Amino acid sequence: MFEIAIDRDACDGIFACLARDGRFVEDDDGLATIDPDAAGVVSVERTDDRVVAILEGDAEADDDDATLAARACPPGAISVREVDA
């Protein structure tokens, strides 16, 4: 399993992540979030400051999607890391 975390204070709504990974979507505030109904998404928790999603799979194997989305984020608002199941 892996975690995608979005720092909502750092997100500028540029949406480079949406072009790299279809699980990222725009929320009602015009910032990036994770679609809770997307394939592989186990849970999504949102606060005023952060969005944290837990996903099935391996972040290393998901390099073409979530990790590339994080790398493409100009303000560096997205992090991806492995988590224990």
Backbone as a printed PyTorch tensor [residue, N CA C, xyz], in Angstrom:
tensor([[[  0.8480,  -1.1810,   0.0000],
         [  0.0000,   0.0000,   0.0000],
         [  0.8880,   1.2360,   0.0000]],

        [[  0.3260,   2.3270,  -0.4860],
         [  1.0590,   3.5710,  -0.4420],
         [  0.1040,   4.7240,  -0.1650]],

        [[  0.7100,   5.8380,   0.2030],
         [ -0.0410,   7.0320,   0.5960],
         [  0.2930,   8.1760,  -0.3540]],

        [[ -0.7390,   8.9000,  -0.7490],
         [ -0.5660,  10.1570,  -1.4570],
         [ -1.0620,  11.2350,  -0.5060]],

        [[ -0.2130,  12.2180,  -0.2320],
         [ -0.6030,  13.3350,   0.6350],
         [ -0.5050,  14.6270,  -0.1660]],

        [[ -1.5170,  15.4560,  -0.0320],
         [ -1.5510,  16.7570,  -0.7020],
         [ -1.6220,  17.8350,   0.3640]],

        [[ -0.6600,  18.7240,   0.3540],
         [ -0.6460,  19.8750,   1.2540],
         [ -1.5210,  20.9530,   0.6140]],

        [[ -2.7090,  21.1370,   1.1480],
         [ -3.6720,  22.0730,   0.5560],
         [ -3.1960,  23.5220,   0.6410]],

        [[ -2.3780,  23.8490,   1.6400],
         [ -1.8520,  25.2100,   1.7340],
         [ -0.8390,  25.4960,   0.6290]],

        [[ -0.1210,  24.4570,   0.1940],
         [  0.8900,  24.6290,  -0.8510],
         [  0.3130,  24.5000,  -2.2590]],

        [[ -0.8130,  23.8230,  -2.4010],
         [ -1.4150,  23.5980,  -3.7170],
         [ -1.8600,  24.9330,  -4.3170]],

        [[ -1.4270,  25.1750,  -5.5620],
         [ -1.8010,  26.4040,  -6.2660],
         [ -2.8950,  26.1820,  -7.3060]],

        [[ -3.3970,  24.9610,  -7.4170],
         [ -4.4220,  24.6770,  -8.4130],
         [ -3.8910,  24.7100,  -9.8340]],

        [[ -2.6250,  24.3740, -10.0100],
         [ -2.0250,  24.3340, -11.3500],
         [ -2.4740,  23.0760, -12.0890]],

        [[ -2.6980,  21.9970, -11.3580],
         [ -3.2430,  20.7310, -11.8470],
         [ -2.3430,  19.9630, -12.8080]],

        [[ -1.0410,  20.1220, -12.6750],
         [ -0.1210,  19.2620, -13.4370],
         [ -0.3340,  17.8090, -13.0290]],

        [[ -0.7710,  17.5860, -11.7960],
         [ -1.0150,  16.2250, -11.2980],
         [ -2.1630,  15.5560, -12.0440]],

        [[ -3.2070,  16.3090, -12.3840],
         [ -4.3580,  15.7350, -13.0780],
         [ -3.9700,  15.1730, -14.4320]],

        [[ -2.9920,  15.7910, -15.0870],
         [ -2.5410,  15.3200, -16.4010],
         [ -1.7080,  14.0460, -16.2840]],

        [[ -1.1700,  13.7620, -15.0920],
         [ -0.2830,  12.6150, -14.9000],
         [ -0.9760,  11.4020, -14.2780]],

        [[ -2.0400,  11.6510, -13.5050],
         [ -2.7030,  10.5590, -12.7860],
         [ -4.1920,  10.8690, -12.6860]],

        [[ -4.9990,  10.0150, -13.2700],
         [ -6.4450,  10.2220, -13.3060],
         [ -7.1350,  10.1380, -11.9610]],

        [[ -6.4270,   9.7060, -10.9260],
         [ -7.0300,   9.6670,  -9.5860],
         [ -7.0720,  11.0450,  -8.9470]],

        [[ -6.2790,  11.9800,  -9.4550],
         [ -6.3200,  13.3570,  -8.9780],
         [ -7.4620,  14.0800,  -9.6850]],

        [[ -8.2320,  14.8450,  -8.9200],
         [ -9.3390,  15.6270,  -9.4590],
         [ -9.3530,  16.9950,  -8.7740]],

        [[-10.1020,  17.9050,  -9.3380],
         [-10.2630,  19.2360,  -8.7330],
         [-11.4040,  19.1910,  -7.7320]],

        [[-11.1720,  19.7650,  -6.5450],
         [-12.2410,  19.7930,  -5.5450],
         [-13.0520,  21.0840,  -5.6660]],

        [[-14.0310,  21.2520,  -4.8090],
         [-14.9140,  22.4200,  -4.8650],
         [-14.2010,  23.7330,  -4.5750]],

        [[-13.0160,  23.6620,  -3.9480],
         [-12.2370,  24.8630,  -3.6420],
         [-11.2370,  25.2050,  -4.7370]],

        [[-11.2210,  24.4200,  -5.8290],
         [-10.2810,  24.6650,  -6.9110],
         [ -8.8860,  24.1440,  -6.6370]],

        [[ -8.7730,  23.1700,  -5.7380],
         [ -7.4840,  22.5620,  -5.4070],
         [ -7.5190,  21.0820,  -5.7570]],

        [[ -6.3500,  20.4680,  -5.8050],
         [ -6.2650,  19.0490,  -6.1300],
         [ -6.7110,  18.1910,  -4.9490]],

        [[ -7.3520,  17.0840,  -5.2760],
         [ -7.7250,  16.0720,  -4.3030],
         [ -7.6730,  14.7220,  -4.9980]],

        [[ -7.9950,  13.6670,  -4.2930],
         [ -8.0260,  12.3220,  -4.8560],
         [ -9.4710,  11.8570,  -4.9430]],

        [[ -9.8380,  11.3000,  -6.0770],
         [-11.1820,  10.7590,  -6.2770],
         [-11.3370,   9.4980,  -5.4190]],

        [[-12.2160,   9.5140,  -4.4300],
         [-12.3620,   8.3490,  -3.5470],
         [-12.9130,   7.1210,  -4.2690]],

        [[-13.5010,   7.3040,  -5.4400],
         [-14.0720,   6.2010,  -6.1960],
         [-13.1260,   5.6650,  -7.2800]],

        [[-11.9280,   6.2280,  -7.3730],
         [-10.9710,   5.7920,  -8.3930],
         [-10.4300,   4.4010,  -8.0710]],

        [[-10.0100,   3.7010,  -9.0820],
         [ -9.4730,   2.3510,  -8.9210],
         [ -8.2810,   2.3480,  -7.9790]],

        [[ -8.2820,   1.4140,  -7.0450],
         [ -7.1680,   1.2410,  -6.1210],
         [ -7.1930,   2.1130,  -4.8900]],

        [[ -8.1150,   3.0510,  -4.8110],
         [ -8.1890,   3.9450,  -3.6560],
         [ -8.8990,   3.2180,  -2.5130]],

        [[ -8.2150,   3.1070,  -1.3710],
         [ -8.7710,   2.4490,  -0.1960],
         [ -9.5100,   3.4610,   0.6680]],

        [[ -8.8860,   4.6200,   0.8860],
         [ -9.5250,   5.6520,   1.7130],
         [ -8.9650,   7.0220,   1.3460]],

        [[ -9.7650,   8.0330,   1.6140],
         [ -9.3480,   9.4300,   1.4380],
         [ -9.8340,  10.1980,   2.6510]],

        [[ -8.9080,  10.8690,   3.3190],
         [ -9.2590,  11.7250,   4.4510],
         [ -8.8640,  13.1460,   4.0930]],

        [[ -9.7650,  14.0760,   4.3600],
         [ -9.5060,  15.4690,   4.0150],
         [ -9.7210,  16.3560,   5.2310]],

        [[ -8.7590,  17.2410,   5.4450],
         [ -8.8940,  18.2900,   6.4490],
         [ -8.7250,  19.6120,   5.7130]],

        [[ -8.8000,  20.7080,   6.4380],
         [ -8.5810,  22.0060,   5.8100],
         [ -7.1680,  22.1360,   5.2530]],

        [[ -6.2120,  21.4350,   5.8690],
         [ -4.8050,  21.5630,   5.5020],
         [ -4.2830,  20.4870,   4.5670]],

        [[ -4.8610,  19.2780,   4.6270],
         [ -4.2830,  18.1440,   3.8840],
         [ -5.3420,  17.2000,   3.3390]],

        [[ -4.9520,  16.5110,   2.2830],
         [ -5.6970,  15.3610,   1.7860],
         [ -4.7330,  14.1950,   1.8630]],

        [[ -5.1650,  13.0990,   2.4840],
         [ -4.3300,  11.9040,   2.5820],
         [ -5.1470,  10.7220,   2.0530]],

        [[ -4.5990,  10.0770,   1.0190],
         [ -5.2640,   8.9230,   0.4160],
         [ -4.3750,   7.7000,   0.5740]],

        [[ -4.9940,   6.5830,   0.8990],
         [ -4.3080,   5.2970,   0.9610],
         [ -4.7550,   4.5030,  -0.2650]],

        [[ -3.7750,   3.9480,  -0.9680],
         [ -4.0550,   3.2130,  -2.1930],
         [ -3.4280,   1.8330,  -2.1640]],

        [[ -4.0690,   0.9100,  -2.8510],
         [ -3.5250,  -0.4290,  -3.0090],
         [ -2.3450,  -0.3690,  -3.9640]],

        [[ -1.4340,  -1.3030,  -3.8100],
         [ -0.3280,  -1.3990,  -4.7430],
         [  0.9760,  -0.9240,  -4.1490]],

        [[  1.9120,  -0.6550,  -5.0320],
         [  3.2750,  -0.2960,  -4.6750],
         [  3.6110,   1.0260,  -5.3470]],

        [[  4.0160,   2.0080,  -4.5900],
         [  4.3390,   3.3260,  -5.1410],
         [  5.4400,   3.2340,  -6.1760]],

        [[  6.3840,   2.3280,  -5.9900],
         [  7.4640,   2.1600,  -6.9680],
         [  6.8960,   1.6580,  -8.2980]],

        [[  5.9760,   0.7110,  -8.2340],
         [  5.3760,   0.1730,  -9.4500],
         [  4.4420,   1.1890, -10.0910]],

        [[  4.0140,   2.1540,  -9.3290],
         [  3.0640,   3.1620,  -9.7970],
         [  3.7950,   4.4080, -10.2990]],

        [[  5.0710,   4.2620, -10.6330],
         [  5.9140,   5.3840, -11.0120],
         [  5.3500,   6.2100, -12.1610]],

        [[  4.6050,   5.6030, -13.0660],
         [  4.0680,   6.3390, -14.2000],
         [  2.8870,   7.2230, -13.8120]],

        [[  2.3720,   7.0750, -12.5930],
         [  1.1840,   7.8090, -12.2110],
         [  1.4100,   8.7160, -10.9910]],

        [[  1.2190,   8.2030,  -9.8030],
         [  1.2590,   9.0370,  -8.5990],
         [  2.6130,   9.6970,  -8.3770]],

        [[  3.6850,   8.9560,  -8.5590],
         [  5.0130,   9.5350,  -8.3390],
         [  5.3160,  10.6100,  -9.3710]],

        [[  4.9280,  10.3800, -10.6270],
         [  5.1290,  11.3980, -11.6560],
         [  4.2590,  12.6270, -11.3890]],

        [[  3.0620,  12.4130, -10.8700],
         [  2.1990,  13.5420, -10.5200],
         [  2.8520,  14.3860,  -9.4330]],

        [[  3.4350,  13.7190,  -8.4340],
         [  4.1110,  14.4490,  -7.3550],
         [  5.3150,  15.2170,  -7.8900]],

        [[  6.0820,  14.5960,  -8.7640],
         [  7.2490,  15.2730,  -9.3460],
         [  6.8500,  16.4620, -10.2140]],

        [[  5.6740,  16.3790, -10.8430],
         [  5.2140,  17.4320, -11.7480],
         [  4.6060,  18.6290, -11.0140]],

        [[  4.3370,  18.4750,  -9.7340],
         [  3.6870,  19.5410,  -8.9630],
         [  4.6720,  20.6860,  -8.7280]],

        [[  4.4700,  21.8530,  -9.3710],
         [  5.4310,  22.9570,  -9.2330],
         [  5.6750,  23.4150,  -7.7960]],

        [[  4.6330,  23.5330,  -6.9500],
         [  4.9230,  23.9650,  -5.5830],
         [  5.3400,  22.8220,  -4.6440]],

        [[  5.4090,  21.5850,  -5.1530],
         [  5.8030,  20.4550,  -4.3160],
         [  4.7800,  20.0930,  -3.2560]],

        [[  3.5110,  20.2490,  -3.5740],
         [  2.4430,  20.0240,  -2.6020],
         [  2.0720,  18.5570,  -2.4250]],

        [[  2.6150,  17.6610,  -3.2630],
         [  2.2270,  16.2520,  -3.2470],
         [  3.4110,  15.3900,  -2.8270]],

        [[  3.1320,  14.4450,  -1.9220],
         [  4.1600,  13.4550,  -1.5530],
         [  3.5540,  12.0700,  -1.7030]],

        [[  4.4180,  11.1100,  -2.0290],
         [  4.0020,   9.7180,  -2.1900],
         [  4.9850,   8.8790,  -1.3880]],

        [[  4.4300,   7.9580,  -0.5770],
         [  5.3130,   7.0970,   0.2150],
         [  4.6510,   5.7660,   0.4840]],

        [[  5.4770,   4.7580,   0.6880],
         [  4.9900,   3.4290,   1.0530],
         [  4.4630,   3.4730,   2.4930]],

        [[  3.4220,   2.6970,   2.7600],
         [  2.8910,   2.5730,   4.1200],
         [  2.6490,   1.0950,   4.4160]],

        [[  2.6130,   0.7460,   5.6940],
         [  2.3090,  -0.6190,   6.0970],
         [  0.8340,  -0.9070,   5.8890]],

        [[  0.5400,  -2.1100,   5.4920],
         [ -0.8410,  -2.5050,   5.2390],
         [ -1.6110,  -2.5960,   6.4780]]])
